[in-house]
Amino acid sequence: MLRLPNVAIGDVTQFPNGSGTFDVGAANEGSKILFYNESAFNLQLDFYNGSTDTLHAWEASYWTLDGDTKQIGWLIDPDSLDSTDAPLSAVFLTLYGANETIQGTYPTSLVRQANFGNPGGISTSTDAIQNIGNTAGTIIIKAQPTGDTNFPVQVTNDGNVILGDVAHPAVIIITGNMDMSGDFTANNADFSGHVSIPNNINYEAQDNTGTLKNLLRIANTNKVVLCCVDSDGHIDFRNESSVANFIFDVGGTDGIEANVTKFGALGTPGSIINANPINTHIGSGGSVTQDVSGTQITVTNTSGFTLNQGKINLVTGGLTRISTFTGAATGTYTHNLGTTPDIVLVICSVSGSETVGYDTPTTTNVHITSAAGLAFKAVAFKF
């Protein structure tokens, strides 16, 4: 018999692709090769003569060689135990001659008890799992259901938890409270689905004194109740610099204060309702109202009020356009109304008297009759 060199099949530096060869020399026909697989890997064996087989994890077995066999190829089977930093990943080989007897019964399982990847030790009891002394990021819990190519449950020793994947989305049910000491941000909590809480249960957060304050809750059907009110009766919406951009004075006299350039979303109709008379202060840029398509309706600024579409409705009737023009004799005049007027009022604007009137209005012009040829002023109206 001849003891051959051990092969460290788990050495990723030596075997980065998880494959290699066992060198058995020039074994004669009928020679036998005995393997002791002291690893967690199943090995696919190729005898380079058309014959293949499997050397299972933690197994000892031998094969009879035919012809001049110099090498046996091996490949770590993908269906092997998922282990890292195992205490040993080596295969021991012994070559026996054709007439030599191998003692023992083969194949046989190698019963081993080992501590995989936990130099600090793992201790278990009925209510605890401990993992001490490992590098941060070491996975201590890992689960993969049948049919899933990923691991929807992973827990590391430094507090990272991954729950769910595309095939098996996670559902977390909490009966009671969930307390967080850090920021609830994308840095430490990512959600690709919904976060659901029961009806009439408050979202809570601590203030700077550590006192829990109710933030908001969903009450009954589609009713959002905003709960957090500070000592001065305000609900403040602040930016990252703690500047109060929007303030509700609940039960006070300040109403709504806004330090923003937009109120609501463009294209979203809505109403602003206030029970008491209020003063509206408009900045130097003025105020513009638009319809849902973004078309300008009115403009209010230091120059006055401009109506760009629609009309001003009165108790009876309404008005959309008005324009003035002047003249001094019978003739056709441009009225500047931009549409055909409903009525044109003409009046003499100098001393004297005359009969005046209008006829034949169009979108641009109107004919004025000035009997005495005196100066006149006219006003065109579109109701």
Sequence and secondary structure as in RCSB ss.txt:
>XXXX:A:sequence
MLRLPNVAIGDVTQFPNGSGTFDVGAANEGSKILFYNESAFNLQLDFYNGSTDTLHAWEASYWTLDGDTKQIGWL
IDPDSLDSTDAPLSAVFLTLYGANETIQGTYPTSLVRQANFGNPGGISTSTDAIQNIGNTAGTIIIKAQPTGDTN
FPVQVTNDGNVILGDVAHPAVIIITGNMDMSGDFTANNADFSGHVSIPNNINYEAQDNTGTLKNLLRIANTNKVV
LCCVDSDGHIDFRNESSVANFIFDVGGTDGIEANVTKFGALGTPGSIINANPINTHIGSGGSVTQDVSGTQITVT
NTSGFTLNQGKINLVTGGLTRISTFTGAATGTYTHNLGTTPDIVLVICSVSGSETVGYDTPTTTNVHITSAAGLA
FKAVAFKF
>XXXX:A:secstr
 EEEEEE TT TTT TTSEEEEEEEEE TT EEEEEEESS  EEEE SSS EEEE TTEEEEEE  SSEEEEEEE
E SSS   SS S  EEEEEEE TT    S SSEE       S TT EEE SS EEE S  TT EEEEE  TT SS
 SEEEETTS EEE  SSS      SS    SS  STTT   SS     TT  EEEE TTS EEEEEEEETTTEEE
E    TTSEEEEE TT  EEEEEETTSS  EEE  S  S TT       SS       TT EEEE TTS EEEEE
ETTEEEE SS EE SS EESEEEEEEESSSEEEE   SS  SEEEEEE SSS   EEEE   SSEEEEEETT   
EEEEEEE 
